[in-house]
Amino acid sequence: MIVPLSSLQTGQRVLDPYLEDTGSSSIYATIRADQTLGAVVRGTQVAGWRDYGSLVINGVEYLGARVDVEVMH
């Protein structure tokens, strides 16, 4: 997951809700609500997140984190 990094504070304000355990933007909550991904897989869960920080892609700086997702098929 990456978001534009206009400032660290703004980037954190945009990115952090995706990494929260609950909420309308939460990756965890979204996957928990449909662990079969629309009956495509047997189960899915978020194992955690890591590598929170800035990264540069094509000369543009972003704030991001790797989200580890386990899929059982």
C-alpha angles and dihedrals in degrees: 000000000000134000131187113273107220088148132350092245093050092045092052091047089054099039102040097068089060090056096046120107093237139019140084093286096041115126088201093054093045093053093042089055092058110017092170092056092232094325092302095117136023095242146338135197138174108242094191142280135266145167094055108182149080124313135177122230118181090342095308120114119227137174114231150152134206112242114205112215124183116208123193114201 
